[in-house]
Amino acid sequence: MSEFYKQVKGDDILGPMYPADDMAGAEDRLRWFLAQYWGGPETFNEKRGHPRLRMRHAQFHIDEAARDRWLELMANAMETVDEETLPAEHRAAMWDHMERVAQMLVNEPTMRSGRSWDA
């Protein structure tokens, strides 16, 4: 996860959505969520309650550009993990999950021109 957050810090689209003073906290929360989702400890629920991803992200302007950038940075981060640590079949399942969640969190319509309706 640290490779993802290294990229987020200076990103023009995603950077403003993350707490600059608590990037480590954001990283922890994503780690807890993913571990729990894939059958690990329920640390996320214990510390934060039910994930409620759409509700937790509703305050942010998430359009197709933000979705695509999040996926781009996550793909970059996943590429730094070797095959032994994350075998191909697990990588594919994880990526499928990332794509579905990223799409689910889009909360701002985008016109065909690529501009947001409220622009």
C-alpha distances in whole Angstrom, upper triangle without the diagonal:
4,5,5,6,9,10,11,13,16,16,19,18,15,15,18,17,14,16,16,17,14,11,10,12,10,6,9,10,8,7,11,12,10,12,15,15,15,18,16,17,18,16,15,19,20,19,19,21,21,18,20,18,21,22,19,19,22,23,21,22,20,23,22,21,18,17,18,16,13,13,14,11,8,11,11,7,8,11,10,10,14,16,17,13,13,17,18,19,16,14,17,17,13,14,17,15,13,16,18,16,16,20,21,19,21,24,26,28,29,32,33,33,29,30,29,32,32,32
4,5,5,6,9,10,11,14,15,18,18,15,14,17,17,14,15,14,15,13,10,9,11,10,7,10,12,10,10,13,15,14,15,18,19,19,21,19,20,21,18,18,22,22,20,20,23,24,21,23,21,23,24,21,20,24,24,22,23,22,24,24,22,19,19,19,16,14,15,15,11,10,13,11,8,10,13,10,11,15,18,18,15,16,19,21,22,19,17,20,20,17,17,20,19,16,19,22,19,19,22,23,22,24,26,28,30,30,33,34,34,30,31,30,34,33,33
4,6,5,7,9,11,13,13,17,17,14,14,18,17,15,17,16,18,16,12,12,15,13,10,13,15,13,12,16,17,15,17,20,20,20,23,21,22,23,22,21,24,26,24,23,26,26,23,25,22,24,26,23,21,25,25,22,23,21,23,22,20,18,18,17,14,13,13,12,9,8,10,8,5,8,10,8,10,13,16,18,15,15,18,19,21,19,16,19,19,16,16,19,19,16,18,21,19,18,22,23,22,23,26,27,29,29,32,32,32,28,29,29,32,32,32
4,6,5,6,9,11,11,14,14,11,11,15,14,12,14,14,17,15,11,12,13,11,9,12,13,11,11,15,15,14,16,19,18,19,22,21,22,22,21,19,23,24,22,21,24,23,20,22,19,21,22,19,18,21,21,19,20,18,19,19,17,14,14,14,11,9,10,10,6,6,9,7,5,8,10,10,11,15,18,19,17,16,19,19,21,18,15,18,18,15,14,17,16,13,15,18,16,14,18,20,18,19,22,23,25,25,28,29,29,25,26,25,29,29,28
4,5,5,6,9,10,13,13,10,9,12,12,9,11,11,13,11,7,8,11,9,7,11,12,10,11,15,15,15,17,20,20,21,23,22,22,22,20,18,22,23,21,20,23,23,20,21,18,20,22,18,17,20,20,17,19,18,20,20,18,15,15,16,13,10,13,12,9,9,12,11,9,12,14,13,14,18,21,22,19,19,22,23,24,21,19,21,21,18,17,20,19,15,18,20,18,16,20,21,18,20,22,23,26,26,29,30,30,26,26,26,29,28,28
4,6,6,8,9,13,14,12,10,14,14,12,13,12,14,13,9,10,13,12,10,14,15,14,15,18,19,18,20,23,23,24,26,25,25,26,23,22,26,27,24,24,26,27,23,25,22,24,25,22,20,24,23,20,21,20,22,22,19,17,18,17,14,13,14,13,9,11,13,11,9,13,14,12,15,18,21,23,20,20,23,24,26,23,20,23,24,20,19,23,22,18,20,23,21,19,23,24,22,23,25,26,28,28,31,31,31,27,27,27,31,30,29
4,6,6,6,10,11,9,9,12,13,12,14,13,15,15,11,13,16,13,12,16,17,15,16,20,20,19,21,24,24,24,27,26,27,27,25,23,27,28,26,25,27,27,24,25,22,23,25,22,19,22,22,19,19,18,19,19,16,14,15,14,10,10,12,10,7,9,11,9,9,12,13,13,15,19,22,24,21,20,23,23,25,23,20,22,23,19,18,21,20,17,18,21,19,17,20,22,20,20,23,23,25,24,27,28,27,23,24,24,28,27,26
4,6,5,8,9,6,5,9,9,8,11,10,13,12,9,12,14,11,11,14,15,13,15,18,18,18,21,23,22,24,27,26,26,26,24,21,25,26,24,22,25,25,21,22,19,20,21,18,16,19,18,15,16,15,16,17,14,11,13,13,10,9,11,11,8,10,13,11,11,14,16,16,18,21,24,26,23,22,25,25,27,24,21,23,23,20,18,21,20,16,18,20,18,15,18,20,17,18,20,20,23,22,25,26,26,22,22,22,25,24,23
4,6,9,10,8,5,8,10,8,9,7,11,11,8,11,13,11,12,15,16,15,17,20,20,21,23,25,25,26,29,28,28,27,25,23,26,27,24,23,26,26,23,24,21,22,23,20,18,21,19,16,17,17,19,20,17,14,16,17,13,12,15,14,11,13,16,14,14,17,19,18,20,24,27,28,25,25,28,28,30,27,24,26,27,23,22,25,23,20,21,24,21,19,22,23,20,21,22,23,25,25,28,29,28,24,24,24,27,26,25
4,6,9,8,6,9,11,11,12,10,13,14,12,15,17,15,15,19,20,19,21,23,23,23,26,28,28,29,32,31,31,31,28,26,30,31,28,27,29,30,26,27,24,24,25,22,20,22,20,17,18,17,19,19,16,14,17,16,12,13,16,14,12,14,17,15,15,18,19,19,22,25,28,30,27,27,30,30,31,29,26,28,28,25,23,26,25,21,22,25,23,20,23,24,22,21,23,23,25,24,27,28,26,23,22,22,26,25,23
4,6,6,5,8,10,10,13,12,15,16,13,16,18,15,16,19,19,18,20,23,23,22,25,27,27,28,31,30,31,30,28,26,29,31,28,26,29,28,25,25,22,22,23,21,18,20,19,15,15,14,15,16,12,10,13,13,9,10,13,11,9,13,15,13,14,17,18,19,21,25,27,30,27,26,29,28,30,28,24,25,26,23,21,23,23,19,19,22,20,17,19,21,19,18,20,19,21,20,23,24,22,19,19,19,23,22,20
4,6,6,7,10,11,14,13,17,18,16,19,20,17,18,22,22,20,23,26,25,25,28,30,29,30,34,33,33,33,31,28,31,33,30,28,30,29,26,26,22,22,23,21,18,19,18,14,13,13,14,15,11,10,13,13,10,11,15,13,12,15,17,16,17,21,22,22,25,28,31,33,31,29,32,31,32,30,27,28,29,25,23,25,25,21,21,23,21,18,20,22,19,18,19,18,20,18,21,22,20,17,16,16,20,19,17
4,6,7,8,10,13,14,17,18,16,19,19,16,18,21,20,18,22,24,22,23,26,27,26,28,31,31,32,30,29,26,28,30,28,26,28,27,23,23,19,19,20,18,15,16,15,11,10,9,10,11,8,6,10,10,7,9,12,12,11,14,16,16,17,20,21,22,24,28,30,32,30,28,30,29,30,28,25,26,26,23,21,23,22,18,18,20,18,14,16,18,15,14,15,14,16,15,18,19,18,14,14,14,17,16,15
4,6,5,7,10,11,15,14,12,15,16,13,14,17,16,15,18,20,19,19,23,24,23,25,28,27,28,27,25,22,25,27,24,22,24,24,20,20,16,17,18,15,12,14,13,10,10,9,11,12,10,7,9,10,7,7,11,11,10,12,15,15,15,17,19,20,22,26,28,30,27,25,28,27,28,26,23,24,24,21,19,21,19,16,16,18,16,13,15,17,13,13,15,15,17,17,20,22,21,17,17,16,19,18,18
4,5,6,8,8,12,12,10,14,14,12,13,17,16,15,18,21,20,21,24,25,25,27,29,28,29,28,25,23,25,27,24,22,25,25,21,22,18,19,20,17,14,16,15,12,12,12,15,16,13,10,13,14,11,10,14,14,11,14,17,16,16,19,21,21,23,26,29,31,28,27,30,29,31,28,25,26,27,23,22,24,22,19,20,21,19,16,19,20,17,17,18,18,21,20,23,25,24,20,20,19,22,21,20
4,6,8,8,11,12,11,15,15,13,15,18,17,17,20,22,21,23,25,26,26,28,31,30,30,28,26,23,26,27,24,22,24,25,21,21,18,18,18,16,13,15,12,9,10,12,14,16,14,11,14,16,13,13,16,17,15,17,20,19,19,22,24,24,26,30,32,34,31,30,33,33,33,31,28,29,29,25,24,26,24,21,21,23,20,17,20,20,17,16,17,16,19,20,23,25,24,20,19,17,20,18,18
4,7,9,12,12,11,14,13,11,13,16,15,14,18,19,18,19,23,23,23,25,28,27,27,25,23,20,22,24,21,19,21,21,18,17,14,14,15,12,9,11,9,7,8,9,12,15,13,10,12,15,12,11,15,16,14,15,19,19,18,21,23,24,25,29,31,33,30,28,31,31,31,28,26,27,26,23,22,23,21,18,19,20,17,14,17,17,13,14,14,14,18,18,22,24,24,20,19,17,20,18,18
4,6,9,8,7,10,10,7,10,13,12,12,15,17,16,18,20,21,22,24,26,25,25,23,21,18,21,22,19,17,20,20,17,17,15,16,16,12,11,13,12,10,12,13,16,18,16,12,14,16,14,12,15,16,14,15,18,18,17,20,22,22,23,27,29,31,27,26,29,30,30,27,25,26,26,22,22,23,21,18,20,21,17,16,19,19,15,16,17,18,21,22,25,27,27,23,22,21,23,22,22
4,5,5,6,9,9,7,11,13,12,13,16,17,17,19,22,22,23,25,27,26,25,23,21,18,21,21,18,16,20,21,18,19,17,18,17,14,13,15,13,12,15,16,19,21,20,16,18,20,17,16,19,20,17,18,21,21,19,22,25,24,25,29,31,32,29,28,32,32,33,30,28,29,29,25,25,27,24,21,23,24,20,19,22,22,18,20,20,21,24,25,29,31,30,27,26,24,26,24,24
4,6,6,9,10,10,12,14,15,15,18,19,20,22,24,25,26,28,30,28,27,26,23,21,24,24,21,20,23,24,21,22,20,21,21,17,16,19,16,15,17,18,21,23,21,18,20,21,18,17,20,20,17,18,22,21,19,22,25,23,25,29,32,33,29,29,32,33,34,31,29,31,30,27,26,28,26,23,25,26,23,21,24,25,21,22,23,23,27,27,30,32,31,28,27,25,28,26,25
4,6,8,9,10,12,14,14,16,18,19,20,22,24,25,26,28,30,28,26,25,22,20,23,23,19,19,22,24,22,23,21,23,22,18,18,21,18,17,20,21,24,26,24,21,23,25,21,20,23,23,20,21,25,23,21,24,27,25,26,30,33,34,30,30,34,35,36,32,31,33,32,28,28,31,28,25,27,29,25,24,27,27,23,25,25,26,30,30,34,36,35,31,30,29,31,29,29
4,5,5,6,9,10,11,13,14,15,17,19,20,21,23,25,26,24,23,22,18,17,19,19,16,15,19,21,19,20,19,21,20,16,16,19,17,17,20,20,24,25,24,20,22,23,21,18,21,22,19,19,23,22,19,22,25,23,24,28,30,31,27,27,31,32,33,29,28,30,29,25,26,28,25,22,25,26,23,22,25,25,21,23,24,25,29,30,33,35,35,31,30,29,31,29,29
4,5,5,6,9,10,11,12,14,15,17,18,20,21,23,25,23,22,21,18,16,20,20,17,16,20,21,18,20,18,20,20,16,16,19,18,16,19,19,22,23,21,18,19,21,18,15,18,19,15,15,19,18,16,18,21,20,21,24,27,28,24,24,28,29,30,26,24,27,26,22,22,25,23,20,22,24,20,19,23,23,20,22,23,24,28,28,32,33,33,29,29,27,30,29,29
4,5,5,6,9,10,10,12,14,15,16,18,20,21,23,20,19,19,16,15,18,18,15,15,19,20,18,21,19,21,21,18,18,21,20,19,22,22,25,26,24,21,21,23,20,17,20,20,17,16,20,19,16,18,21,19,19,23,26,26,22,23,26,28,29,25,24,26,25,22,23,25,23,20,23,24,21,21,25,24,22,24,25,27,30,31,35,36,36,32,32,31,33,32,32
4,5,5,6,9,10,10,12,14,15,16,18,20,21,19,18,17,13,12,15,15,12,12,15,17,15,17,16,19,18,15,16,19,18,18,21,21,24,25,24,21,21,23,21,18,20,21,18,17,21,21,18,20,23,21,21,25,27,27,24,24,27,29,29,25,24,27,25,22,23,25,22,20,23,23,20,20,23,23,20,23,24,26,29,30,34,36,36,32,32,30,32,31,31
4,5,5,6,9,10,11,12,14,15,16,18,20,18,18,17,14,12,15,16,13,12,15,16,13,15,13,16,16,12,13,16,15,15,18,17,20,22,21,17,17,19,17,14,17,18,15,14,18,18,15,17,21,20,20,23,26,26,23,22,25,26,27,23,22,24,23,19,20,22,19,16,19,20,17,16,20,19,17,19,20,22,26,27,30,32,32,29,28,26,29,28,28
4,5,5,6,9,10,11,12,14,15,17,19,17,16,16,13,12,16,16,14,14,17,17,15,17,15,18,19,15,15,19,19,17,20,19,22,22,22,18,18,19,17,14,16,17,14,12,16,16,13,14,18,16,16,20,22,23,19,19,22,23,24,21,19,22,21,17,18,20,18,15,19,20,17,17,20,20,18,21,22,24,27,28,32,33,33,30,30,28,31,30,31
4,6,5,6,8,10,10,12,14,15,17,14,13,13,10,9,13,13,11,11,14,16,13,17,15,19,19,15,16,20,20,19,22,21,24,25,25,21,21,22,20,17,19,20,17,15,19,19,16,17,20,19,18,21,23,23,19,19,23,24,25,21,20,23,21,18,19,21,19,17,20,21,18,18,22,21,20,22,24,27,30,31,35,36,36,33,33,31,34,33,33
4,5,5,6,9,10,11,12,14,16,14,13,12,9,7,10,11,9,8,11,12,10,13,12,15,15,12,13,17,17,17,20,19,22,23,23,19,19,21,19,16,18,20,17,15,19,20,17,17,21,20,20,23,24,25,21,20,23,25,24,21,20,22,20,17,18,20,17,15,18,19,15,16,19,18,16,20,21,24,27,28,32,34,35,31,31,29,31,30,31
4,5,5,6,8,10,10,12,14,13,13,12,11,9,12,14,12,11,14,13,10,13,11,14,15,12,13,17,17,16,19,17,20,21,21,17,16,18,17,13,14,16,14,12,15,16,13,14,18,17,16,20,21,22,18,17,20,21,21,17,17,18,17,13,15,16,13,12,15,16,12,13,17,16,15,18,20,22,25,26,30,31,32,28,29,27,30,29,30
4,5,5,6,8,10,11,12,10,11,11,9,9,12,14,12,13,15,15,12,16,14,18,19,16,17,20,21,20,23,21,24,24,24,20,19,20,19,16,16,18,16,13,16,17,13,13,17,16,15,18,19,19,16,15,18,20,20,16,15,18,16,13,15,17,14,13,17,17,15,16,20,19,18,21,23,26,29,30,33,35,35,32,32,31,33,33,34
4,6,5,6,8,10,11,9,8,8,6,5,9,10,9,10,11,12,10,14,13,17,18,15,17,20,21,21,24,22,25,26,26,22,21,23,22,18,19,21,19,16,19,20,17,17,21,20,18,21,22,22,18,17,20,22,21,18,18,20,18,15,17,19,15,15,18,18,16,17,21,19,18,22,24,27,30,31,35,36,37,34,34,32,34,34,35
4,6,5,6,9,10,9,9,8,8,5,8,11,11,10,11,10,7,11,10,14,15,13,14,17,19,19,21,19,22,23,23,20,18,21,20,16,17,20,18,15,18,20,17,16,20,20,19,21,22,22,19,17,20,21,20,16,17,18,16,13,15,16,12,12,15,15,12,14,17,16,15,19,21,24,26,28,32,33,34,31,31,29,32,32,33
4,5,5,6,9,8,10,10,10,9,12,14,14,14,14,13,11,14,12,16,17,16,16,20,21,21,23,20,23,22,23,20,18,19,19,15,15,18,16,13,15,17,15,13,17,17,15,18,18,19,15,14,16,17,16,13,13,15,12,9,12,13,10,10,14,14,11,14,17,16,16,19,22,25,27,28,32,33,34,31,32,30,32,33,34
4,6,5,6,5,7,8,8,9,11,13,13,14,15,14,12,16,15,19,20,18,19,23,24,24,26,24,26,26,27,24,22,23,23,19,19,21,19,16,18,20,17,15,19,19,16,18,19,18,15,14,16,18,17,13,14,16,14,11,14,16,13,13,17,17,15,17,20,19,19,23,25,28,31,32,36,37,38,34,35,34,36,36,37
4,5,5,5,5,5,7,7,8,10,12,12,12,11,10,13,14,17,18,17,19,22,24,24,26,24,26,27,28,25,22,24,24,21,20,23,22,18,21,23,20,18,22,22,20,22,22,21,18,17,19,20,19,15,16,18,15,13,16,17,13,14,18,17,15,18,20,19,19,23,25,28,30,32,36,37,38,35,36,34,36,36,37
4,6,7,9,9,10,9,11,13,15,14,13,11,10,13,12,16,17,16,18,21,23,23,25,22,24,24,25,23,20,22,22,19,18,21,20,17,19,21,19,17,21,21,19,21,21,21,18,16,18,18,17,13,14,15,12,10,13,13,10,12,15,13,12,15,17,16,17,20,22,26,28,29,33,34,36,32,33,32,33,34,35
4,6,9,10,12,12,13,16,17,17,17,15,14,16,16,19,21,20,21,24,26,26,27,25,27,26,27,25,22,23,24,20,19,22,21,17,18,21,18,16,19,20,17,19,18,18,15,13,15,16,14,10,12,13,10,9,13,13,10,12,15,15,14,17,19,18,19,23,25,28,30,32,35,36,37,34,35,34,36,37,38
4,7,8,11,12,13,14,17,17,16,15,14,17,18,21,22,21,23,26,28,28,30,28,30,29,31,28,25,27,27,24,23,25,24,21,22,24,22,19,23,23,20,21,20,20,17,16,17,18,16,13,15,17,13,13,16,16,14,16,19,18,17,20,22,21,22,26,28,31,33,35,38,39,41,38,39,37,39,40,41
4,7,8,10,12,13,14,16,16,15,15,18,18,22,23,21,23,26,28,28,30,28,31,30,31,28,26,28,27,24,23,26,24,21,22,24,21,19,22,22,19,21,20,19,16,16,18,20,18,15,17,18,16,14,18,19,16,17,21,20,19,21,24,23,23,27,29,32,35,36,40,40,42,39,40,38,40,40,42
4,6,8,9,9,11,13,13,14,14,18,18,22,22,21,23,26,28,28,31,29,32,32,33,29,27,29,29,25,25,28,26,22,25,26,23,22,25,24,22,24,24,22,19,19,21,23,22,18,20,22,19,17,21,21,18,20,23,22,20,23,26,24,24,28,29,33,35,37,41,42,44,40,41,39,41,41,42
4,5,5,6,9,10,10,10,11,14,16,19,19,18,20,23,25,26,28,27,30,30,31,28,26,29,28,24,25,28,26,23,25,27,24,23,27,26,24,26,26,25,22,21,23,25,24,20,21,23,20,18,21,22,18,19,23,21,19,22,24,22,22,26,27,31,33,35,39,41,42,39,39,37,39,38,40
4,6,5,6,8,9,11,11,15,16,19,19,17,19,23,24,24,27,26,29,30,31,27,26,28,27,24,24,27,25,22,25,26,23,22,26,25,23,26,26,25,22,22,24,26,25,21,22,24,22,19,22,23,19,20,23,22,20,22,25,23,22,26,27,30,33,35,39,41,42,38,38,36,38,38,39
4,5,5,6,7,8,7,11,12,16,15,13,16,19,20,21,24,23,26,27,28,24,23,25,25,21,22,25,23,20,23,25,22,21,25,25,23,26,27,26,23,22,25,26,25,21,22,23,21,18,20,21,17,17,21,20,17,19,22,19,18,22,23,27,30,32,35,37,38,35,35,33,34,34,35
4,6,5,4,5,7,10,12,16,15,14,17,19,21,22,25,24,27,28,30,26,25,28,27,23,24,27,26,23,26,28,25,25,28,28,26,29,30,29,26,25,27,28,27,23,24,25,22,20,23,23,19,19,22,21,18,20,23,20,19,23,24,27,30,33,37,38,40,36,36,34,35,35,37
4,6,6,9,10,14,16,19,18,16,19,22,23,24,28,27,30,32,32,29,28,30,30,26,27,30,28,25,28,30,27,27,30,30,28,30,31,30,27,26,29,31,29,26,27,28,25,23,25,26,22,23,26,24,21,24,26,24,23,27,27,31,34,36,40,42,43,40,39,37,38,38,39
4,6,9,10,13,15,18,17,14,17,20,21,22,25,25,29,30,31,27,26,29,28,24,26,28,26,24,27,28,25,26,29,29,27,30,31,31,27,26,29,31,30,26,27,28,26,23,25,26,22,22,25,24,21,23,26,23,22,25,26,29,32,35,38,40,41,38,37,35,36,36,37
4,7,7,10,12,15,13,11,14,16,17,19,22,22,25,27,28,24,24,27,26,22,24,27,25,23,26,28,25,25,29,29,27,30,32,31,28,27,30,31,30,26,26,28,25,22,24,25,21,20,23,22,18,20,23,20,19,22,22,26,29,31,35,37,38,35,34,32,33,32,34
4,6,9,11,14,12,11,15,17,18,20,23,23,26,28,29,25,24,28,27,24,25,28,27,24,28,29,27,27,31,31,29,32,33,33,29,28,30,31,30,26,27,28,25,22,25,24,21,21,23,22,18,21,23,20,19,22,22,26,29,31,35,37,39,35,35,32,33,33,35
4,6,9,11,10,10,13,15,17,19,22,21,24,26,27,24,22,26,26,22,23,27,26,23,26,28,26,26,29,30,28,31,31,32,28,27,29,29,28,24,25,25,22,20,22,22,18,18,21,18,15,18,20,17,16,20,20,24,26,29,33,35,37,33,33,30,31,31,33
4,5,9,9,8,10,13,15,16,19,18,21,22,23,20,19,22,22,18,20,23,22,19,22,25,22,22,26,27,25,28,29,29,26,24,26,27,25,22,22,23,20,17,19,19,15,15,17,15,12,14,16,14,13,16,17,21,24,26,30,32,33,30,30,27,28,28,30
4,6,5,6,9,10,13,14,17,16,19,20,22,19,18,21,22,19,20,23,23,21,24,26,24,24,28,29,28,31,31,32,29,27,29,29,27,24,24,24,21,19,20,19,16,16,17,15,12,14,15,12,11,14,14,18,21,24,27,29,31,28,28,25,26,26,28
4,5,5,6,8,11,12,14,13,15,17,19,16,14,17,18,15,16,20,19,17,20,23,21,21,25,26,25,28,29,30,27,25,27,26,25,22,22,22,19,17,17,17,13,13,14,12,9,10,12,9,7,11,12,15,18,21,24,26,28,25,25,22,23,23,25
4,6,5,6,9,10,12,11,13,15,17,15,13,17,18,15,17,20,20,19,22,24,23,23,27,28,28,31,31,33,30,27,29,29,27,25,24,23,21,19,19,18,15,14,15,12,9,10,11,7,6,9,9,12,15,18,21,24,25,22,22,19,20,20,22
4,5,5,8,10,13,12,15,18,20,17,16,20,20,18,20,23,23,21,24,27,26,26,29,31,30,34,34,35,32,30,32,32,30,28,27,27,24,22,22,21,18,17,18,16,13,14,14,11,9,12,10,14,17,20,24,26,28,25,24,21,21,21,23
4,6,7,9,12,12,16,18,19,16,15,19,19,16,18,21,20,19,23,24,23,24,27,28,28,31,32,33,30,28,31,31,30,27,26,26,24,21,21,21,18,16,18,16,13,13,15,12,10,12,12,15,18,21,25,27,28,25,24,21,22,22,23
4,5,6,9,8,12,14,15,12,12,16,16,13,16,19,18,17,20,22,21,22,26,27,27,30,31,33,30,28,30,30,29,26,25,25,23,20,20,20,17,15,16,15,11,11,12,10,7,9,9,12,15,17,21,24,25,21,20,18,19,18,20
4,5,8,8,11,15,16,13,14,17,18,16,18,21,21,20,23,25,25,26,29,30,30,34,35,36,33,31,33,33,32,29,28,27,26,23,23,22,19,18,18,17,13,13,13,11,8,9,7,10,13,16,20,23,24,21,19,16,17,16,18
4,7,9,12,16,16,14,15,18,18,16,19,22,21,21,24,26,25,27,30,31,31,35,36,38,35,33,35,35,34,31,30,30,28,25,25,25,22,20,20,20,16,15,16,14,11,11,9,11,15,17,21,24,24,21,19,16,17,15,17
4,6,9,13,13,10,12,15,14,13,16,18,18,18,21,23,22,24,27,28,29,32,34,36,33,31,33,32,32,30,28,28,27,24,23,23,21,18,18,18,15,13,14,13,10,9,8,9,13,15,18,21,21,18,17,14,15,14,15
4,6,10,10,8,10,13,13,13,16,17,18,19,21,23,23,25,27,28,30,33,34,37,34,32,34,33,33,30,28,28,27,24,23,23,21,18,18,18,15,13,13,13,10,8,7,6,10,11,15,18,18,14,13,10,12,11,12
4,7,8,5,7,10,10,10,12,15,15,16,18,20,20,22,24,26,27,30,31,34,31,28,30,29,29,27,25,24,23,21,19,19,18,15,14,14,12,9,10,10,7,5,5,6,9,10,14,16,17,13,12,10,12,12,13
4,5,5,6,9,10,11,12,14,16,17,18,20,21,22,24,26,28,31,32,34,32,29,31,29,29,28,25,24,24,22,19,19,18,16,14,14,13,10,9,11,9,5,6,5,6,6,10,12,13,10,9,7,10,11,12
4,5,5,6,8,10,10,12,14,15,16,18,20,21,22,25,26,29,30,33,31,28,29,27,27,26,23,22,22,20,17,17,17,14,12,13,13,9,8,11,10,7,9,8,8,7,10,11,12,8,10,9,12,14,14
4,5,5,6,9,10,10,12,14,15,16,18,20,21,23,25,28,29,32,30,27,29,27,28,26,23,23,23,21,18,19,19,15,13,15,15,11,11,14,12,9,12,10,11,9,12,12,12,8,9,10,13,14,13
4,5,5,6,9,10,11,12,14,15,16,18,20,22,23,27,28,31,28,26,28,26,27,25,22,22,22,19,17,18,17,13,12,14,13,9,10,12,10,8,10,10,12,11,14,16,15,12,12,11,15,15,15
4,6,5,6,9,10,11,12,14,15,16,18,21,22,25,26,28,26,23,25,23,23,22,19,18,18,16,14,14,13,10,9,10,9,6,7,9,8,7,10,11,12,11,15,16,16,13,14,13,16,17,17
4,5,5,6,9,10,10,12,14,15,16,19,20,23,24,27,25,23,24,22,23,21,18,18,18,16,13,14,14,11,9,12,12,8,9,12,11,10,13,13,14,13,15,15,16,12,14,14,18,19,18
4,5,5,6,8,10,11,12,14,15,17,19,22,24,27,25,22,24,23,24,22,19,19,20,17,14,16,16,12,12,14,14,10,12,15,13,12,15,15,16,15,18,18,17,14,15,15,19,20,19
4,5,5,6,8,10,11,12,14,16,17,21,22,25,22,20,22,21,22,20,17,17,17,14,12,14,13,9,10,12,11,8,10,13,11,11,14,15,17,16,20,20,20,17,18,17,21,21,21
4,6,5,6,8,10,10,12,14,16,19,19,22,20,18,19,18,19,17,14,14,14,12,9,11,11,7,7,10,10,7,10,13,12,12,16,17,18,17,20,20,21,17,19,19,22,23,23
4,5,5,6,9,10,11,13,15,18,19,22,21,18,20,18,20,19,15,15,17,14,11,14,14,11,10,14,14,11,13,16,15,15,19,19,20,18,21,21,21,17,19,20,23,24,23
4,5,5,6,9,10,11,13,17,19,21,19,17,20,19,20,19,15,16,17,14,12,15,15,11,12,16,15,12,15,17,16,16,19,20,22,21,24,24,23,20,21,21,25,25,25
4,5,5,6,9,10,11,15,16,19,16,14,17,16,17,15,12,13,14,11,9,12,12,8,10,13,12,11,14,16,15,16,19,21,22,22,25,25,25,22,23,23,26,27,27
4,5,5,6,9,10,13,14,17,15,13,15,14,15,14,10,11,13,11,8,11,12,9,10,14,14,12,15,18,17,18,22,23,24,23,25,25,25,22,24,24,28,29,28
4,6,5,7,10,12,14,17,16,14,16,15,18,16,13,14,16,14,12,15,16,13,14,18,17,15,18,21,20,21,24,25,26,25,27,27,27,23,25,26,29,30,29
4,5,5,7,11,13,16,13,12,15,15,17,15,12,14,16,13,11,15,15,12,14,18,17,15,19,21,20,21,24,26,27,26,29,29,29,26,27,28,31,31,31
4,5,5,9,10,13,11,9,11,11,13,11,8,11,12,10,9,13,13,11,13,16,16,15,18,20,20,22,25,27,28,27,30,30,30,27,29,29,32,33,33
4,5,7,9,12,11,10,12,11,14,13,10,12,15,12,11,15,16,14,15,19,19,18,21,23,23,24,28,29,30,29,31,31,31,28,30,30,34,35,34
4,6,10,12,10,10,13,13,16,15,12,15,17,14,14,18,18,16,18,22,21,20,23,25,25,26,30,31,32,31,34,34,34,30,32,33,36,37,36
4,7,8,7,7,9,11,14,12,10,13,15,13,13,17,17,16,18,21,21,20,23,25,25,27,30,32,33,33,36,35,36,32,34,34,38,38,38
4,6,6,6,8,10,13,12,10,13,16,14,15,18,19,18,20,23,23,23,26,28,28,30,33,35,36,36,38,38,38,35,37,37,41,42,41
4,5,5,5,7,10,10,9,12,14,13,14,17,18,18,20,23,23,24,26,28,29,30,34,36,37,36,39,38,39,36,38,38,42,43,42
4,6,6,9,11,11,11,14,15,15,17,19,20,20,23,25,25,26,29,30,31,33,36,38,39,39,42,41,42,39,41,41,44,45,45
4,6,10,12,10,10,13,14,13,15,18,18,18,21,23,23,24,26,28,28,30,34,36,37,37,40,40,41,37,39,39,42,43,43
4,7,8,6,6,10,11,10,11,14,15,15,17,19,20,21,23,24,25,27,31,33,34,34,37,37,38,34,37,36,39,40,40
4,6,5,6,9,10,10,12,14,15,16,18,20,21,22,24,26,27,29,32,35,36,35,38,37,38,36,38,38,41,42,42
4,5,5,6,9,10,10,12,14,15,16,18,20,21,22,24,26,27,31,33,34,33,36,35,36,33,36,36,39,40,40
4,5,5,6,9,10,11,13,14,16,17,19,20,22,23,25,27,30,32,33,33,35,35,36,34,36,36,39,40,41
4,5,5,6,8,10,11,12,14,15,17,18,20,21,23,25,28,31,32,32,35,34,36,33,35,35,37,39,39
4,6,5,6,9,10,10,12,14,15,16,18,20,21,23,27,29,30,29,32,32,33,30,32,32,35,36,36
4,5,5,6,9,10,11,12,14,15,17,18,20,22,25,27,28,28,30,29,31,28,31,31,33,35,35
4,5,5,6,9,10,11,12,14,16,17,19,21,24,27,27,28,30,30,32,29,31,31,33,35,35
4,5,5,6,9,10,11,12,14,15,17,19,22,25,26,26,29,29,31,28,30,29,32,33,33
4,5,5,6,9,10,10,12,14,15,17,21,23,24,24,26,26,27,24,27,26,29,30,31
4,5,5,6,9,10,11,12,15,16,20,22,22,23,25,25,27,24,26,26,28,30,31
4,5,5,6,8,10,11,12,15,18,21,22,23,26,26,28,25,27,25,28,29,30
4,6,5,6,9,10,11,13,16,19,20,20,24,24,25,22,24,23,25,27,27
4,6,5,6,9,10,11,15,17,17,18,21,21,22,19,21,21,23,25,25
4,6,5,6,9,10,14,16,17,18,21,21,23,21,22,21,23,25,26
4,5,5,6,9,12,15,16,18,21,22,24,21,22,20,22,23,25
4,5,5,7,10,13,14,15,18,19,21,17,19,17,20,21,22
4,5,6,9,11,12,13,16,17,19,16,17,16,18,19,21
4,6,8,11,12,14,18,19,21,18,19,17,19,20,22
4,6,9,11,14,17,19,21,17,18,15,17,18,19
4,6,8,10,13,15,17,14,14,12,13,15,16
4,7,10,13,16,17,15,14,11,12,12,15
4,6,10,13,14,12,10,7,8,9,11
4,7,10,11,10,9,6,6,9,11
4,7,8,6,6,4,6,9,10
4,5,5,6,6,6,10,10
4,5,7,9,10,13,13
4,6,9,10,13,11
4,7,9,12,10
4,6,8,7
4,5,5
4,6
4
